[in-house]
């Protein structure tokens, strides 16, 4: 897709990764709307919105508000999530929290976005739209000590894969980004437990942002990470 001029909603714009993606998209000339748990810092009149990922109705509503503010949407990028580790995360309360924030909230955003993307035969030349979400390598490599956390990321990845097949004829592209552990402070803010020893960052924020931009520009379906080679791959 062409990023310059793309009407883009970044959900999670106040996070470390979401903020970095926002800056990169702004540099590419995207027309931005920003949503965050706290009030995002928009530039040059960019519309901003607040939402709580535990409020699924609000997650959907922010998409409609952004679409109305921008006159439509071409790209919705979701970069939200919480972590949970160890035995402390293996209970119903924490599992529900992880599944809500890491899977159900992005899915609510995604379903709302699919309703607002331009039709393939749009008269203004815009076709379909792109839905991009950050899941995690845990979807591919479920990890001991992170069972519920892994399950929440796998749930989102599975939803993206199934959704991609269902919306292809509409001209909608779906990108699933599954990075390794990255130092964004997310692990330090886990809803339960502490990060297991031996878990090191496999990449940095700047490298991941570059991979996401390239995947968007080339209409890829996945961004994955090979733990053996330490390299990303676009699929």
C-alpha positions as CSV (number, residue, x, y, z in Angstrom):
1,X,0.0,0.0,0.0
2,X,1.0,3.6,-0.4
3,X,1.6,5.0,3.0
4,X,1.7,8.7,2.0
5,X,-1.7,10.1,2.5
6,X,-3.1,6.8,3.9
7,X,-5.9,7.6,6.4
8,X,-4.5,5.7,9.4
9,X,-5.6,4.9,12.9
10,X,-2.9,3.8,15.3
11,X,-4.4,2.1,18.3
12,X,-2.0,2.0,21.2
13,X,-0.2,5.2,20.0
14,X,0.8,6.1,23.6
15,X,2.9,2.9,24.1
16,X,6.6,2.6,23.3
17,X,6.1,0.6,20.1
18,X,2.9,2.3,19.1
19,X,4.6,5.7,19.5
20,X,7.5,4.6,17.4
21,X,5.2,3.3,14.7
22,X,3.2,6.6,14.8
23,X,6.4,8.7,14.3
24,X,7.5,6.4,11.4
25,X,4.1,6.6,9.7
26,X,4.0,10.4,10.2
27,X,7.4,10.6,8.5
28,X,6.0,8.6,5.6
29,X,3.2,11.1,5.1
30,X,0.3,9.1,6.5
31,X,-2.8,11.0,7.6
32,X,-3.0,10.0,11.3
33,X,-5.6,9.6,14.0
34,X,-4.3,8.3,17.3
35,X,-5.9,6.3,20.1
36,X,-4.3,5.5,23.5
37,X,-5.1,4.5,27.0
38,X,-4.0,8.0,27.9
39,X,-4.4,11.1,25.7
40,X,-2.1,10.8,22.7
41,X,0.1,13.7,21.6
42,X,-1.2,14.4,18.1
43,X,0.6,16.8,15.7
44,X,-0.8,19.4,13.4
45,X,-4.4,18.8,14.3
46,X,-4.3,15.0,14.3
47,X,-7.5,13.7,15.9
48,X,-6.8,11.9,19.2
49,X,-9.0,9.5,21.2
50,X,-8.8,7.7,24.5
51,X,-9.9,4.1,25.1
52,X,-9.7,1.3,27.6
53,X,-8.8,-2.1,26.1
54,X,-11.0,-3.8,28.7
55,X,-14.0,-1.9,27.3
56,X,-14.8,-3.7,24.1
57,X,-17.6,-1.3,23.0
58,X,-15.2,1.6,23.4
59,X,-12.6,-0.3,21.3
60,X,-15.0,-0.5,18.4
61,X,-16.3,3.1,18.9
62,X,-12.9,4.6,18.6
63,X,-12.6,3.2,15.0
64,X,-15.9,4.9,14.0
65,X,-14.8,8.2,15.5
66,X,-11.5,8.0,13.7
67,X,-13.1,7.1,10.4
68,X,-15.5,10.1,10.8
69,X,-12.7,12.4,11.7
70,X,-10.5,11.4,8.7
71,X,-13.3,10.9,6.2
72,X,-12.6,7.2,6.0
73,X,-9.8,4.7,6.9
74,X,-7.2,3.0,4.7
75,X,-5.1,1.5,7.5
76,X,-5.8,0.5,11.1
77,X,-2.7,-0.5,13.1
78,X,-3.1,-2.1,16.5
79,X,-0.2,-2.2,19.0
80,X,-1.7,-3.0,22.4
81,X,-1.1,-5.7,24.9
82,X,-0.2,-6.9,28.4
83,X,2.0,-9.6,29.7
84,X,1.7,-12.3,32.4
85,X,4.2,-14.7,33.7
86,X,4.6,-17.8,35.9
87,X,2.1,-19.4,38.2
88,X,0.8,-16.0,39.2
89,X,-0.7,-15.7,35.7
90,X,-2.3,-19.1,35.7
91,X,-5.7,-18.3,37.2
92,X,-9.1,-17.3,35.7
93,X,-8.9,-13.6,36.6
94,X,-5.5,-13.0,35.0
95,X,-6.3,-15.3,32.0
96,X,-9.4,-13.3,31.3
97,X,-7.5,-10.1,31.5
98,X,-4.8,-11.3,29.1
99,X,-7.4,-12.7,26.6
100,X,-9.4,-9.5,26.7
101,X,-6.6,-7.1,26.1
102,X,-4.4,-9.2,23.8
103,X,-7.1,-10.9,21.8
104,X,-10.7,-9.6,22.2
105,X,-9.8,-5.9,22.2
106,X,-7.8,-6.1,18.9
107,X,-10.6,-8.2,17.5
108,X,-13.2,-5.6,18.4
109,X,-11.1,-3.0,16.7
110,X,-10.6,-5.2,13.7
111,X,-14.3,-6.0,13.2
112,X,-15.1,-2.3,13.4
113,X,-12.4,-1.4,10.9
114,X,-13.6,-4.0,8.4
115,X,-16.9,-2.2,8.3
116,X,-15.3,1.2,7.6
117,X,-12.7,0.3,5.0
118,X,-13.6,1.6,1.5
119,X,-15.1,-1.0,-0.8
120,X,-12.9,-2.5,-3.5
121,X,-14.8,-0.5,-6.2
122,X,-14.5,2.8,-4.3
123,X,-15.0,5.7,-6.7
124,X,-12.1,7.7,-5.2
125,X,-9.6,5.0,-6.3
126,X,-9.0,3.6,-2.8
127,X,-9.4,-0.2,-2.6
128,X,-10.2,-2.2,0.4
129,X,-7.9,-1.3,3.3
130,X,-5.2,-2.8,5.5
131,X,-5.6,-4.2,9.0
132,X,-2.3,-4.6,10.8
133,X,-1.8,-6.0,14.3
134,X,1.1,-6.8,16.6
135,X,0.7,-10.2,18.1
136,X,3.9,-12.0,19.2
137,X,6.3,-14.9,18.5
138,X,4.5,-16.7,21.3
139,X,1.8,-17.5,18.8
140,X,4.4,-19.7,17.0
141,X,6.4,-20.7,20.1
142,X,4.2,-21.2,23.2
143,X,6.5,-20.9,26.1
144,X,6.6,-22.5,29.5
145,X,5.9,-20.0,32.2
146,X,3.8,-18.0,29.8
147,X,0.9,-20.4,29.0
148,X,-2.0,-18.0,29.3
149,X,0.1,-15.2,27.7
150,X,1.0,-17.5,24.8
151,X,-2.6,-18.5,24.4
152,X,-3.8,-14.9,24.2
153,X,-1.3,-14.1,21.4
154,X,-2.1,-17.3,19.6
155,X,-5.8,-16.5,19.7
156,X,-5.2,-13.1,18.0
157,X,-3.0,-14.7,15.4
158,X,-5.5,-17.4,14.6
159,X,-8.2,-14.7,14.2
160,X,-6.1,-12.7,11.8
161,X,-5.4,-15.7,9.7
162,X,-9.0,-16.7,9.5
163,X,-10.1,-13.2,8.9
164,X,-7.6,-12.7,6.1
165,X,-9.2,-15.6,4.1
166,X,-12.6,-14.1,4.6
167,X,-12.0,-10.6,3.4
168,X,-9.5,-11.2,0.6
169,X,-12.2,-10.8,-2.1
170,X,-13.1,-7.4,-0.6
171,X,-9.5,-6.2,-1.3
172,X,-8.7,-6.0,2.4
173,X,-5.2,-6.9,3.5
174,X,-4.4,-8.4,6.9
175,X,-1.0,-8.2,8.4
176,X,0.0,-10.3,11.5
177,X,3.3,-9.1,13.1
178,X,4.8,-11.7,15.4
179,X,8.0,-10.2,16.9
180,X,10.2,-11.6,19.6
181,X,10.6,-10.1,23.1
182,X,11.4,-6.4,22.7
183,X,12.5,-4.0,25.4
184,X,9.4,-1.7,25.6
185,X,8.9,-2.0,29.3
186,X,5.8,-4.2,28.8
187,X,7.4,-7.1,30.8
188,X,8.0,-4.7,33.7
189,X,4.3,-3.9,33.7
190,X,3.1,-7.4,33.7
191,X,-0.4,-8.0,35.2
192,X,1.0,-10.9,37.1
193,X,4.4,-12.5,37.7
194,X,7.9,-11.5,36.5
195,X,9.6,-12.3,33.3
196,X,11.5,-15.7,33.5
197,X,15.2,-15.6,33.7
198,X,17.0,-16.1,30.4
199,X,14.4,-14.2,28.3
200,X,16.4,-11.6,26.4
201,X,15.3,-9.1,23.8
202,X,15.5,-10.6,20.4
203,X,15.2,-7.3,18.5
204,X,14.9,-3.6,19.0
205,X,12.1,-1.2,18.4
206,X,13.6,0.5,15.5
207,X,14.3,-2.7,13.6
208,X,10.8,-3.9,14.1
209,X,9.3,-0.6,13.0
210,X,11.3,-0.8,9.8
211,X,10.0,-4.4,9.2
212,X,6.4,-3.3,9.7
213,X,6.7,-0.4,7.3
214,X,8.2,-2.6,4.7
215,X,5.5,-5.2,5.2
216,X,2.8,-2.6,4.8
217,X,4.4,-1.1,1.7
218,X,4.7,-4.5,0.0
219,X,1.3,-5.8,1.1
220,X,2.7,-8.7,3.1
221,X,0.7,-11.0,5.3
222,X,3.1,-11.7,8.1
223,X,6.2,-10.5,9.9
224,X,7.8,-13.4,11.7
225,X,11.1,-13.9,13.6
226,X,13.5,-16.8,13.5
227,X,15.0,-17.4,16.9
228,X,17.9,-19.4,15.4
229,X,19.1,-16.9,12.9
230,X,17.9,-13.8,14.8
231,X,16.3,-12.4,11.7
232,X,12.9,-11.3,10.6
233,X,11.1,-12.7,7.6
234,X,8.2,-11.2,5.6
235,X,5.6,-13.6,4.4
